[in-house]
């Protein structure tokens, strides 16, 4: 049983994935910082308005999605999207390394 692996094509896929991942990682960190600031401001405004009696915030409803996600993660069954990622490991590996490098630089 011989495997026909083209190392040049594999390297090209990993390299292209790394470059694209680096660009997206750099941009993602910038966007994540902006979103974190906006969410922080929003929660501070909610807390302020609630303390003044202007509105009522159901804080338990805000965290309900997080609790559901943690219970699903604890179930131990791998999601179907994980199998899709594993099938494209050459491109996604390069992309992931590039993304991390770009995210760190951003």
Helices and strands as residue ranges (DSSP letters): H 7-51, H 59-62, H 64-74, H 80-87, H 89-105
